[in-house]
């Protein structure tokens, strides 16, 4: 009883503190709390002070004393409350505001929200992964900041309460002269008395093995044994010791060359730290200013630098990465200090203060020779992202479509406003000289070449500025700026809506834009963004009136030099539209060669599902079988191709006829043979089952698909769990798809089809099942990248953040408390997978109740209430604080779904 009362006190104060900004502080006194909960004043005061000692509450020592929930204050202010007692509310508020503005753990790293954000997400996931975190390997060139990230990872673990402060031990592996010395330092040496070693010193904390690649084979083998068992022995003794240590390895070489393969396999989180030149220009600028400002603080002087100094240091390629950049800044300041007055308040850095390597690598700028060198205080340089101007422009374009709101009559106005924004933005780009660099020029050369080829193919006209605009967008995309990436993710639905409008109203323009984007992606080894695709389609529409592209793609394939190309070109000119593409084959090519080339052609055109192939000679059966593995296509075949046959087929394509009708009309009764083939192969699929709300499964699919390194042929779809249970093997799902994996909260029990619980997705077994399902579409390297993305994207908090519009941190706190109380009330333990499934389900349940869209249909609700009346009462009691906070009531139909999840472990 006493424990329950104390828990209720803590939970009540947690709810009070949520949203507190100084109003009505009298609610936080022992008297007010005891009256509200109907608990004696003395007992309330006793419990409150015990909770302060336990580190769960903080108090302000006034008359009367005020009590606040520590964790809720820290969450609201994103701050750390380091002391339990304050003399006044003003002192508490000042402490919270000071802490709020102080950078914590990963926030201290330049680029934490940009190019190294993925690294940080992986490290956070490794820290939080239950039950004891995961070993981590940080790989990167010397000087990239691996040790800094490891230290910040430890700070994060300490700030989150996962590890105690002051328990980070670093072993500099490259400093050891021999493997014997390394063994003694890491594992301890019984021959030296109390030499316990790094593992013992790091017990309960973290051990950083810096430059672990320098360790010999014996040392790596003993580390392997320790990671497998948690046990080790000191050098020179037989006694077995244990230690609870989180291991972090850093290597400067390729991990496969630096570490033993067996050891590397035991490190599930491998983080690649990018070199300085692969980070954004904004980060390089921020690092440069940071090091200059640090020198200013050390010297006690204001520092002014010449603009040419700044630009030369920005342009220089630092082989030693961030470490070399820091040393160059110190060298500049040291040279400037040497020639300055001893009592001067400021330090002026000119070009001749630069290190020799930067001066030697810099090219003279003829345009700047006659300009007077200007000096700027390092505090006046702005930290602006060049990509911000793109985001504002992109928002303007999408705003045009948002205002249209589906009215056909206003589409003309939508496009006119888009063109006005594009023209205005182009004026800015042409006068912005920052784009003149070799990388941008190389991108533009590729884009211009592709657009020229596509426009010639379809007789389309493109604005002069189109290539320039798309090239600038690609250049910004290749900077991997997190602001742009997050914008693209956040506006994905709006982009898809705008593209859908163009697909519906301008299918020809969209077909040309898709082909151009595909060719650009192939030439540059990247996937063009949906925003650039939208701009490309708008530009094509702007300069062309009613571009027409056929629904059926025609292909002519012949042996001999340019035979097919010549025929296709002739027929296209006679028809006056682009109708046929060509496949030129060597003279000795067989049906298998043709089938391979045709298969590649079809796969590169995912928006088209109907094709007619006209070829010279060969077996139709062999060609058809060769492309039979492509799902959901219709293919017409005709041999003995001639210009007359191609012309007849082409005219049939543009008349809108069906493939069979076209071939029958063109080939006649006695002319060449023809055949229409439909793909019999079912498309492979991964199915996310939803037990209550299909929208949840669809949002899980968004996370899953976003983790893929590239688009794949395997379908990822959402499906109703109860529909599968009722229809079983007769369900139409199995008629349309070859289901490789079922993912959900509950196993429907289909023999021969693997099932994976959502809670097990990022376990070793779960990743293995997913890899098996996708192995036909991704190679080993792509699967490895996919697994790393899954580890980050399917952390519990990130999943909840993606599935609900509510504040995820706050919601998770209440849900976790509710599940804990349910476990206590029922007296049962839930497995890890059931617990995670409950967290996800309940988080979405609360959103459904708030938005008034609960699941009201459940088979035999009244029967469930009669049979499980006790469980219904237990849920309502366990969820009391959760439902009170969000002002909702859980209906019996929703409790029935909760019971189904709990029943995986729980026996009533």
C-alpha positions in Angstrom: 0.0 0.0 0.0 2.7 2.4 1.0 4.7 1.8 -2.2 1.6 2.4 -4.2 0.9 5.7 -2.4 4.4 6.9 -3.0 4.2 6.0 -6.7 0.9 7.9 -7.0 2.5 10.9 -5.4 5.4 10.8 -7.9 3.0 10.3 -10.8 0.7 13.2 -9.7 3.6 15.6 -9.4 4.9 14.5 -12.8 1.5 15.5 -14.3 1.6 18.8 -12.4 5.1 19.6 -13.5 4.2 18.9 -17.2 3.7 22.3 -18.8 4.5 24.3 -15.6 5.9 27.8 -16.4 5.6 29.4 -12.9 1.9 29.8 -12.6 0.1 28.7 -9.4 3.1 27.4 -7.6 1.0 26.7 -4.5 -0.2 23.5 -6.2 3.3 22.1 -5.5 3.2 22.3 -1.7 2.9 19.3 0.5 -0.4 20.6 1.9 -2.0 21.0 -1.6 -0.8 17.6 -2.7 -2.0 15.8 0.4 -5.4 17.4 0.1 -5.7 16.6 -3.6 -4.7 12.9 -3.1 -6.5 12.5 0.3 -3.2 11.4 2.0 -2.2 12.6 5.4 0.0 15.8 5.5 2.8 14.2 7.5 3.0 11.0 5.3 2.9 13.2 2.1 5.8 15.3 3.4 7.8 12.2 4.4 7.4 10.6 0.9 8.1 13.9 -0.9 11.4 14.3 0.9 12.3 10.6 0.3 11.7 11.2 -3.4 14.0 14.2 -3.3 16.7 12.0 -1.8 16.1 9.3 -4.4 16.8 12.0 -7.1 13.3 11.9 -8.5 12.1 15.3 -7.2 13.7 18.7 -6.6 12.5 21.2 -4.1 12.6 25.0 -3.6 13.2 25.7 0.1 10.6 28.4 0.7 7.8 28.7 3.2 6.0 26.5 2.3 8.4 24.2 0.4 7.7 23.4 -3.3 8.3 20.1 -4.9 8.8 19.4 -8.7 9.3 16.3 -10.8 13.0 16.4 -11.9 12.7 14.3 -15.1 9.8 16.4 -16.4 11.6 19.7 -15.7 14.7 18.3 -17.6 12.5 17.1 -20.5 10.7 20.5 -20.8 13.8 22.6 -20.6 16.1 20.2 -22.4 18.4 20.7 -19.4 20.1 18.9 -16.6 19.0 19.6 -13.0 22.3 18.9 -11.2 21.2 19.8 -7.6 18.3 18.6 -5.5 17.5 21.8 -3.6 17.2 25.5 -4.5 16.7 28.5 -2.3 13.9 30.0 -4.4 11.8 29.6 -7.5 13.8 32.3 -9.1 17.1 30.4 -8.5 15.5 27.2 -10.0 14.3 29.1 -13.1 17.7 30.7 -13.6 19.4 27.3 -13.3 17.0 25.8 -15.9 17.5 28.6 -18.4 21.3 28.5 -18.0 21.3 24.7 -18.6 18.8 25.1 -21.5 21.3 27.3 -23.4 24.3 25.0 -22.6 25.2 22.5 -25.3 25.0 18.9 -24.1 26.8 15.8 -25.4 26.4 15.4 -29.2 25.2 19.0 -29.5 28.8 20.1 -29.0 29.9 18.4 -32.3 29.9 20.7 -35.3 27.6 19.1 -37.9 25.5 17.2 -35.3 22.3 18.0 -37.3 24.0 17.7 -40.7 26.6 15.4 -42.2 27.3 13.4 -39.0 23.7 13.2 -37.8 23.4 9.6 -39.1 26.6 8.7 -37.1 25.1 10.3 -34.0 21.8 8.5 -34.4 23.7 5.2 -34.7 25.7 5.9 -31.5 22.5 6.9 -29.6 20.8 3.7 -30.7 23.9 1.7 -29.5 23.8 3.4 -26.1 20.1 2.9 -25.6 19.8 -0.7 -27.0 18.5 -3.0 -24.3 19.7 -4.4 -22.1 23.3 -3.3 -21.9 23.9 -1.4 -25.2 25.9 -2.5 -28.2 29.7 -2.5 -29.0 30.6 0.3 -31.5 33.3 0.6 -34.2 34.2 4.1 -35.3 36.0 4.1 -38.6 37.5 7.0 -40.4 40.6 8.8 -41.6 43.0 10.2 -39.1 41.8 13.6 -37.7 38.1 13.1 -38.5 37.0 13.3 -34.8 36.4 9.7 -33.9 37.7 10.1 -30.3 35.6 13.2 -29.9 32.5 11.3 -30.9 33.3 8.5 -28.5 33.7 10.9 -25.7 30.4 12.6 -26.6 28.8 9.2 -26.8 29.8 8.6 -23.2 28.5 12.0 -22.1 25.2 11.2 -23.8 25.1 7.8 -21.9 25.8 9.7 -18.6 23.2 12.4 -19.3 20.6 9.8 -20.1 21.4 8.0 -16.9 22.5 4.8 -18.7 26.1 5.0 -17.4 27.5 6.8 -14.3 29.7 9.9 -14.9 33.4 9.7 -14.7 33.7 6.1 -15.9 35.2 6.5 -19.3 38.7 4.9 -19.8 40.8 5.4 -22.9 43.4 3.0 -24.1 45.8 4.4 -26.7 46.5 1.1 -28.6 49.0 2.7 -31.0 51.2 3.8 -28.1 51.8 0.2 -26.9 55.3 -1.0 -27.9 54.3 -4.7 -28.0 51.3 -7.0 -27.8 52.5 -8.0 -24.3 52.3 -4.4 -23.1 48.9 -4.0 -24.7 47.7 -7.2 -22.9 49.0 -5.9 -19.6 47.5 -2.5 -19.9 44.1 -3.6 -21.1 43.6 -6.8 -19.0 45.9 -6.1 -16.1 49.1 -7.8 -14.9 49.1 -10.0 -11.8 52.9 -9.9 -11.8 52.8 -6.1 -11.0 50.7 -6.4 -7.9 47.7 -4.0 -8.2 47.9 -3.4 -12.0 44.3 -4.2 -12.6 44.1 -2.9 -16.2 41.7 -0.8 -18.3 38.8 -3.4 -18.2 38.7 -3.3 -14.4 39.0 0.5 -14.3 36.1 0.8 -16.8 33.8 -1.7 -15.0 30.3 -0.3 -15.1 31.3 2.3 -17.7 32.9 2.5 -21.1 36.3 1.5 -22.5 37.6 3.4 -25.6 40.1 1.3 -27.5 41.6 4.1 -29.7 43.3 2.9 -32.9 42.4 -0.7 -32.1 43.9 -1.8 -35.4 47.4 -1.5 -33.8 46.6 -4.4 -31.4 48.1 -7.8 -32.1 46.3 -11.0 -32.9 46.5 -12.3 -29.3 45.1 -9.2 -27.8 42.2 -9.1 -30.3 41.5 -12.8 -29.6 41.3 -12.1 -25.8 39.0 -9.1 -26.5 36.8 -11.4 -28.6 36.6 -13.9 -25.7 35.7 -11.1 -23.3 32.9 -9.8 -25.5 31.5 -13.3 -25.8 31.5 -14.2 -22.1 32.1 -11.0 -20.1 35.0 -12.8 -18.4 38.8 -12.4 -18.6 42.0 -13.1 -16.6 44.9 -10.8 -15.9 48.3 -11.6 -17.4 50.1 -14.1 -15.2 47.1 -15.4 -13.2 44.5 -18.1 -13.6 41.7 -16.4 -11.7 38.7 -15.5 -13.8 37.4 -12.0 -13.4 34.2 -10.3 -14.7 33.5 -6.8 -15.8 30.4 -5.0 -17.2 32.1 -2.7 -19.8 30.8 -1.1 -23.0 33.5 -1.3 -25.7 34.1 1.4 -28.3 36.8 0.8 -31.0 38.3 3.3 -33.3 40.3 2.5 -36.5 41.8 4.7 -39.2 42.2 2.0 -41.8 39.4 -0.1 -43.4 37.8 -2.1 -40.6 38.3 -5.3 -42.5 42.1 -4.7 -42.7 42.4 -3.3 -39.2 40.5 -5.9 -37.1 40.3 -9.6 -37.0 37.2 -10.7 -38.9 35.8 -12.7 -36.0 36.2 -9.7 -33.7 34.6 -7.4 -36.2 31.6 -9.7 -36.5 30.8 -9.1 -32.8 30.6 -5.4 -33.3 27.1 -4.8 -34.7 27.3 -1.0 -34.9 29.9 0.2 -37.4 29.9 4.0 -37.8 31.8 5.6 -40.7 33.0 9.1 -39.8 33.2 11.2 -43.0 36.4 13.0 -43.9 36.4 16.8 -43.8 36.0 17.2 -47.6 32.8 15.1 -47.5 31.2 17.4 -45.0 29.2 20.4 -45.9 30.8 23.8 -46.6 28.7 25.2 -43.8 30.3 22.8 -41.3 33.8 23.5 -42.6 33.1 27.2 -42.1 31.7 26.6 -38.6 34.8 24.5 -37.7 37.1 27.3 -39.0 35.4 30.0 -37.0 35.2 27.7 -33.9 39.0 27.2 -33.9 39.7 30.9 -34.5 37.3 31.8 -31.6 39.1 29.3 -29.3 42.4 30.9 -30.1 40.9 34.3 -29.4 39.8 33.1 -25.9 43.2 31.6 -25.2 45.1 34.8 -26.3 42.6 37.2 -24.7 42.4 39.2 -28.0 39.8 39.9 -30.7 40.8 38.3 -34.0 40.2 39.9 -37.4 40.9 37.9 -40.6 41.2 39.0 -44.2 38.4 37.8 -46.5 41.0 36.2 -48.8 42.5 34.4 -45.8 39.1 33.0 -45.0 38.4 31.9 -48.6 41.8 30.3 -49.1 41.4 28.3 -45.9 37.9 27.2 -47.0 39.2 26.1 -50.4 42.2 24.2 -49.2 41.9 20.4 -49.1 43.0 19.2 -45.6 44.5 15.7 -45.9 44.7 15.6 -42.1 41.0 16.5 -41.9 39.7 18.5 -38.8 43.0 18.0 -36.9 45.0 19.6 -39.7 42.5 22.5 -40.0 42.9 23.2 -36.3 46.7 23.2 -36.6 46.5 25.6 -39.5 44.4 28.0 -37.5 46.9 27.9 -34.6 49.8 28.4 -37.1 48.1 31.5 -38.5 47.4 33.0 -35.1 50.9 32.2 -33.9 52.4 33.9 -37.0 50.2 37.0 -36.5 50.9 37.1 -32.8 54.7 37.0 -33.5 54.5 40.3 -35.4 51.9 42.1 -33.3 52.4 44.6 -30.4 52.6 42.9 -27.0 49.9 45.1 -25.6 47.6 45.1 -28.6 43.9 44.2 -28.0 43.4 42.7 -31.4 45.1 40.2 -33.7 45.0 40.7 -37.5 45.5 37.7 -39.7 46.6 38.3 -43.3 47.5 36.0 -46.2 51.2 36.0 -45.5 50.4 34.5 -42.1 49.0 31.4 -43.7 51.0 28.1 -43.5 53.2 27.4 -46.5 51.1 24.5 -47.7 48.0 26.6 -48.1 49.9 29.5 -49.8 51.5 27.0 -52.2 48.1 25.3 -53.0 46.2 28.6 -53.5 45.7 30.0 -57.0 45.8 33.8 -57.5 42.4 35.3 -58.1 42.8 37.9 -61.0 39.5 39.5 -60.1 40.7 40.2 -56.5 44.1 41.6 -57.4 42.8 45.2 -57.5 40.4 44.8 -54.5 41.5 46.2 -51.2 41.8 43.5 -48.5 39.0 43.8 -46.0 39.3 42.5 -42.4 36.3 41.0 -40.6 35.9 40.1 -37.0 35.4 36.4 -36.6 32.4 37.1 -34.5 30.6 38.8 -37.4 30.7 35.9 -39.8 27.2 34.5 -40.1 26.5 30.8 -39.9 24.0 30.7 -42.8 23.1 27.5 -44.7 23.2 28.2 -48.5 20.4 25.6 -48.8 17.9 27.8 -46.9 17.2 29.8 -50.0 16.4 26.6 -51.8 14.0 25.5 -49.1 12.1 28.8 -49.2 11.8 28.4 -53.0 10.7 24.8 -52.7 8.0 25.9 -50.2 6.7 28.5 -52.6 6.3 25.9 -55.4 4.5 23.5 -53.1 2.4 26.4 -51.8 1.0 26.9 -55.3 -0.3 23.3 -55.3 -1.7 23.6 -51.7 -3.8 26.6 -52.7 -5.2 24.7 -55.7 -6.8 22.2 -53.3 -7.9 19.8 -56.1 -10.0 22.3 -58.2 -9.4 21.5 -61.9 -10.4 25.0 -63.0 -7.6 26.6 -61.0 -4.8 24.4 -62.4 -3.8 26.9 -65.0 -3.3 29.5 -62.2 -1.2 27.0 -60.2 1.2 26.4 -63.1 1.4 30.2 -63.9 2.4 30.9 -60.3 5.0 28.1 -60.3 6.5 29.5 -63.5 6.7 33.0 -61.9 8.5 31.6 -58.9 10.9 29.6 -61.1 11.8 32.7 -63.2 12.3 34.8 -60.1 14.5 32.2 -58.5 16.5 31.9 -61.7 17.3 35.6 -61.5 18.8 35.0 -58.0 20.8 32.0 -59.1 22.3 33.7 -62.1 23.5 36.6 -60.0 24.7 34.4 -57.2 28.4 33.6 -58.0 28.9 30.9 -55.4 27.9 28.2 -57.9 31.1 28.7 -60.0 33.1 25.6 -59.0 34.4 22.6 -60.8 31.9 20.1 -59.1 28.9 22.2 -60.1 30.2 22.5 -63.7 30.7 18.8 -63.9 27.1 18.2 -62.7 25.7 20.7 -65.2 27.6 19.1 -68.0 25.9 15.7 -67.3 22.5 17.2 -66.8 22.7 19.3 -70.0 23.7 16.2 -72.0 20.8 14.1 -70.7 18.2 16.9 -71.2 19.5 17.5 -74.8 19.2 13.8 -75.6 15.7 13.4 -74.1 14.3 16.6 -75.7 15.6 15.5 -79.1 14.1 12.0 -78.6 10.6 13.3 -77.8 10.8 16.5 -79.9 10.3 18.5 -76.8 11.5 22.0 -76.0 13.2 22.8 -72.6 13.8 26.3 -71.2 17.4 27.5 -71.4 17.6 27.7 -67.6 16.3 24.2 -66.9 19.6 22.4 -66.8 21.1 25.1 -64.6 18.2 24.9 -62.1 18.3 21.1 -61.9 22.1 21.2 -61.5 21.9 23.6 -58.6 19.3 21.4 -56.9 21.5 18.3 -57.4 24.5 20.2 -56.1 22.6 21.2 -53.0 21.4 17.6 -52.6 25.0 16.2 -52.9 26.0 18.4 -50.0 24.0 16.0 -47.8 22.6 19.0 -45.8 20.3 17.8 -43.1 18.0 20.8 -43.4 17.3 19.8 -47.0 17.0 16.1 -46.2 14.5 16.8 -43.4 12.5 19.2 -45.6 12.3 16.5 -48.3 11.1 13.9 -45.7 8.7 16.3 -44.0 7.1 17.4 -47.3 7.2 14.0 -49.0 3.4 13.7 -48.9 3.0 17.2 -50.4 5.5 16.4 -53.1 3.7 13.2 -53.9 0.5 15.1 -54.2 2.0 17.7 -56.6 3.5 14.9 -58.7 0.2 13.1 -58.7 -1.5 16.2 -60.1 1.0 16.3 -62.9 0.7 12.5 -63.6 -3.1 13.0 -63.9 -3.1 16.2 -65.9 0.2 16.0 -67.8 1.1 12.3 -68.3 3.3 13.0 -71.3 5.4 15.6 -69.5 5.7 13.3 -66.5 6.9 10.4 -68.7 9.7 12.6 -70.2 10.6 13.9 -66.7 10.8 10.4 -65.3 13.0 9.2 -68.1 15.3 12.2 -67.8 15.6 11.8 -64.0 16.4 8.1 -64.4 19.2 8.9 -66.9 20.6 11.6 -64.7 20.6 9.2 -61.8 22.3 6.5 -63.8 25.0 8.9 -65.0 25.7 10.4 -61.5 25.0 7.3 -59.4 22.3 9.0 -57.3 18.6 9.2 -57.0 17.1 12.5 -58.1 14.8 14.0 -55.4 11.1 14.3 -55.9 11.5 18.1 -55.8 13.9 18.1 -58.7 11.6 15.7 -60.6 8.7 18.1 -60.0 10.7 21.1 -61.3 11.8 19.1 -64.3 8.2 18.2 -65.2 7.1 21.9 -64.7 9.8 23.1 -67.0 8.8 20.6 -69.7 5.1 21.6 -69.3 6.1 25.3 -69.4 7.7 25.1 -72.8 5.5 22.5 -74.5 1.8 22.3 -75.2 0.4 18.9 -74.7 3.3 16.5 -75.0 2.1 13.1 -76.0 3.8 9.8 -75.0 2.3 6.5 -75.9 1.0 4.1 -73.3 2.7 1.2 -75.1 6.5 1.3 -75.7 7.7 0.1 -79.0 11.1 -1.6 -79.4 12.9 -2.7 -82.6 15.8 -5.2 -82.1 18.1 -6.3 -85.0 21.5 -7.8 -85.5 24.0 -5.7 -87.4 25.6 -2.3 -86.9 22.9 0.4 -86.3 20.3 -1.7 -88.2 17.6 -1.3 -85.5 18.6 2.4 -84.8 18.2 3.3 -88.5 14.9 1.6 -88.8 13.5 3.2 -85.6 14.7 6.6 -86.6 13.0 6.3 -90.0 9.7 5.1 -88.6 9.7 7.8 -85.9 10.2 10.5 -88.5 7.4 9.0 -90.7 5.0 8.9 -87.8 6.1 12.3 -86.6 6.4 11.2 -82.9 8.9 9.2 -80.9 7.4 5.7 -81.0 10.2 3.1 -81.1 13.4 2.7 -79.2 16.2 0.6 -80.7 18.3 -2.3 -79.5 21.3 -2.9 -81.8 22.8 -6.4 -81.4 26.0 -8.0 -82.7 25.7 -10.2 -85.8 26.3 -13.4 -83.7 23.9 -12.5 -80.9 21.4 -15.2 -79.8 17.9 -15.1 -78.3 19.5 -15.0 -74.8 21.4 -11.9 -75.6 18.2 -10.2 -76.9 16.3 -11.3 -73.8 18.9 -9.8 -71.4 18.9 -6.5 -73.3 15.1 -6.3 -73.4 14.9 -7.2 -69.7 17.2 -4.3 -68.8 15.2 -2.0 -71.0 11.9 -2.9 -69.4 13.2 -2.7 -65.8 14.5 0.8 -66.5 10.9 2.0 -67.3 8.9 1.2 -64.1 6.0 3.5 -65.1 5.3 1.5 -68.3 3.8 -2.0 -68.2 3.0 -2.6 -71.9 5.6 -3.2 -74.7 5.8 -4.4 -78.3 9.1 -5.9 -79.5 9.7 -6.2 -83.2 12.8 -8.3 -84.0 14.5 -9.8 -87.0 14.8 -13.6 -86.4 14.7 -16.0 -83.5 12.5 -18.0 -81.2 9.6 -16.0 -79.6 9.4 -18.6 -76.8 13.1 -18.1 -75.9 12.8 -14.3 -75.8 9.5 -14.5 -73.9 11.0 -16.9 -71.3 14.0 -14.6 -70.9 11.9 -11.7 -69.7 9.2 -13.8 -67.9 10.8 -13.1 -64.6 9.6 -9.5 -64.7 6.4 -9.1 -62.8 3.1 -7.6 -64.1 3.9 -6.8 -67.8 2.3 -7.4 -71.1 4.6 -8.0 -74.0 3.8 -8.2 -77.7 6.3 -10.1 -80.0 6.6 -10.1 -83.8 9.5 -11.4 -85.8 10.7 -10.7 -89.4 10.6 -6.9 -88.7 10.5 -4.5 -91.6 9.9 -0.8 -92.0 6.4 -1.4 -93.2 5.6 -3.7 -90.2 7.0 -1.2 -87.7 5.1 1.7 -89.4 1.8 -0.3 -89.1 2.5 -1.2 -85.4 3.5 2.4 -84.6 0.3 3.8 -86.1 -1.7 1.2 -84.1 0.1 2.3 -80.9 -0.9 5.9 -81.4 -4.5 4.9 -82.2 -4.9 3.7 -78.7 -5.6 0.0 -79.5 -4.8 -3.0 -77.3 -1.5 -4.9 -78.0 -3.3 -8.0 -79.5 -5.4 -5.9 -81.8 -2.4 -3.9 -83.0 -0.4 -7.1 -83.8 -3.3 -8.8 -85.5 -4.0 -5.8 -87.7 -0.3 -5.2 -88.5 0.8 -8.8 -89.1 -2.2 -10.1 -91.0 -2.9 -13.8 -91.5 0.1 -15.0 -93.4 2.7 -12.4 -92.4 5.2 -12.9 -89.6 4.2 -14.7 -86.5 3.2 -12.7 -83.5 2.3 -13.4 -79.9 1.2 -11.6 -76.7 2.7 -12.7 -73.4 1.6 -11.8 -69.9 3.9 -12.2 -67.0 2.9 -15.2 -64.8 5.5 -14.5 -62.1 4.0 -13.1 -58.9 5.8 -10.1 -57.4 7.6 -10.9 -54.2 6.3 -9.0 -51.1 7.0 -8.1 -47.5 3.7 -7.6 -45.7 3.1 -5.4 -42.6 0.0 -6.7 -40.9 -2.1 -4.3 -38.8 -4.3 -5.7 -36.1 -6.4 -2.6 -35.7 -5.4 0.5 -37.8 -4.0 0.0 -41.3 -2.6 3.6 -41.1 -0.1 2.3 -38.5 1.1 -0.4 -40.9 1.5 2.2 -43.7 3.5 4.5 -41.5 5.7 1.5 -40.5 6.2 0.9 -44.2 7.4 4.5 -44.7 10.1 3.9 -42.1 11.0 0.5 -43.6 11.1 1.7 -47.2 13.1 4.8 -46.1 15.8 2.5 -44.7 16.3 0.9 -48.1 19.5 2.0 -49.9 17.6 2.1 -53.2 14.2 1.2 -54.7 13.6 -2.6 -55.0 11.2 -4.7 -57.0 9.9 -6.5 -53.9 6.6 -4.9 -52.8 6.2 -3.7 -49.2 2.5 -3.5 -48.4 0.1 -3.1 -45.6 -2.6 -5.7 -44.9 -5.4 -6.4 -42.4 -4.4 -9.1 -40.0 -8.0 -10.3 -39.3 -8.7 -10.5 -43.0 -5.8 -12.9 -43.3 -7.0 -14.9 -40.3 -10.5 -15.3 -41.8 -9.5 -16.1 -45.4 -6.3 -18.0 -44.7 -4.5 -19.4 -47.8 -7.5 -18.5 -50.0 -6.9 -14.7 -49.5 -6.3 -12.8 -52.7 -3.0 -11.5 -51.2 -1.4 -14.9 -52.0 -2.9 -15.0 -55.5 -1.2 -11.7 -56.4 2.0 -11.9 -54.4 4.8 -14.3 -53.4 4.9 -13.4 -49.8 8.4 -13.7 -48.4 7.8 -12.3 -44.8 4.9 -11.3 -42.6 5.6 -8.6 -40.0 3.2 -7.6 -37.2 2.3 -7.9 -33.6 0.7 -11.4 -33.8 1.6 -14.5 -35.8 -1.2 -15.6 -38.1 0.5 -19.0 -38.4 1.0 -19.6 -42.1 3.1 -22.7 -42.8 6.1 -21.9 -45.0 5.9 -18.1 -44.6 8.3 -16.6 -42.0 6.8 -14.3 -39.3 8.6 -11.5 -37.6 7.3 -9.7 -34.5 7.7 -5.9 -34.7 9.6 -6.0 -31.4 12.2 -8.3 -32.9 12.9 -6.3 -36.1 16.4 -5.1 -35.0 17.5 -8.2 -33.2 20.1 -10.5 -34.9 17.4 -13.1 -35.7 15.0 -10.4 -37.0 17.6 -8.8 -39.3 18.4 -12.3 -40.6 14.8 -12.9 -41.6 14.5 -9.5 -43.3 17.8 -10.1 -45.2 16.5 -13.5 -46.4 13.3 -11.9 -47.7 15.2 -9.1 -49.5 18.2 -11.1 -50.7 16.9 -11.4 -54.2 16.8 -7.6 -54.7 19.8 -6.4 -52.7 23.4 -7.5 -52.6 25.5 -8.1 -49.5 26.8 -4.5 -49.3 23.3 -3.1 -49.8 21.9 -5.4 -47.1 24.6 -4.3 -44.7 23.7 -0.6 -45.3 20.0 -1.5 -44.9 20.6 -3.2 -41.6 22.5 -0.1 -40.3 19.6 2.1 -41.4 17.1 -0.2 -39.7 19.0 -0.1 -36.4 18.7 3.7 -36.5 15.2 4.1 -37.9 13.5 1.3 -35.8 14.7 2.4 -32.4 11.6 2.4 -30.3 11.4 6.2 -29.8 11.9 6.9 -33.5 9.1 4.4 -34.4 6.7 6.1 -32.0 7.9 9.5 -33.3 7.0 8.4 -36.9 3.7 6.8 -36.0 2.0 9.5 -33.9 1.5 13.3 -34.1 1.9 13.5 -30.3 5.0 14.5 -28.4 6.9 11.2 -28.5 9.1 11.7 -25.5 6.2 12.7 -23.3 3.9 10.0 -24.7 6.5 7.3 -24.2 7.0 8.3 -20.6 3.3 7.8 -19.9 3.0 4.6 -21.9 6.0 3.1 -20.3 4.5 3.9 -16.9 1.1 2.4 -17.9 2.7 -0.8 -19.1 4.8 -1.1 -15.9 1.7 -0.6 -13.8 -0.2 -3.2 -15.8 2.6 -5.7 -15.3 2.5 -5.0 -11.6 -1.3 -5.2 -11.3 -1.6 -8.5 -13.3 1.5 -9.9 -11.6 2.8 -11.2 -14.9 6.0 -10.5 -16.8 5.9 -9.6 -20.5 8.5 -10.6 -23.0 10.6 -7.9 -24.7 8.7 -8.3 -28.0 5.3 -8.1 -26.3 6.4 -5.0 -24.4 7.6 -3.2 -27.5 4.4 -4.2 -29.4 2.4 -2.8 -26.5 4.4 0.5 -26.5 3.7 1.0 -30.2 0.1 -0.1 -30.1 -0.8 2.0 -27.1 0.9 5.1 -28.5 -1.2 4.8 -31.7 -4.3 4.0 -29.6 -4.0 7.3 -27.6 -3.7 9.2 -30.9 -6.8 7.5 -32.2 -8.8 8.3 -29.1 -7.6 12.0 -29.1 -8.6 12.3 -32.8 -11.8 10.4 -32.1 -11.1 7.6 -34.5 -11.0 4.6 -32.1 -11.3 1.0 -33.3 -15.0 0.3 -32.4 -15.4 -3.1 -34.2 -14.2 -6.2 -32.4 -15.6 -9.7 -32.8 -17.8 -10.6 -29.8 -17.1 -7.4 -27.7 -19.9 -8.3 -25.2 -18.5 -11.8 -24.8 -15.0 -10.5 -24.2 -16.3 -8.1 -21.5 -18.1 -10.9 -19.7 -15.1 -13.3 -19.9 -12.4 -10.8 -19.2 -14.1 -8.3 -16.9 -11.2 -8.5 -14.5 -8.6 -7.7 -17.2 -10.7 -4.8 -18.4 -10.7 -3.4 -14.9 -6.9 -4.0 -14.5 -6.2 -2.1 -17.8 -8.4 0.9 -16.7 -6.6 1.0 -13.4 -3.1 0.7 -14.9 -3.8 3.3 -17.6 -5.5 5.8 -15.2 -2.7 8.5 -15.3 -2.2 8.0 -19.1 -5.9 8.5 -19.9 -6.3 11.3 -17.3 -3.5 13.3 -18.8 -4.8 13.0 -22.4 -8.5 13.3 -21.2 -9.6 10.1 -23.0 -11.3 6.8 -22.1 -10.3 3.5 -23.6 -13.3 1.6 -25.0 -13.7 -2.2 -24.4 -13.0 -2.8 -28.1 -9.5 -1.3 -27.8 -8.9 -3.2 -24.5 -9.7 -6.4 -26.4 -6.9 -5.7 -28.8 -4.5 -5.0 -25.9 -5.5 -8.4 -24.4 -4.6 -10.1 -27.7 -1.1 -8.7 -27.5 -0.7 -9.5 -23.8 -2.1 -13.0 -24.3 1.0 -13.9 -26.3 2.7 -14.2 -22.8 -0.2 -13.8 -20.4 -2.4 -16.6 -19.2 -5.6 -15.3 -17.5 
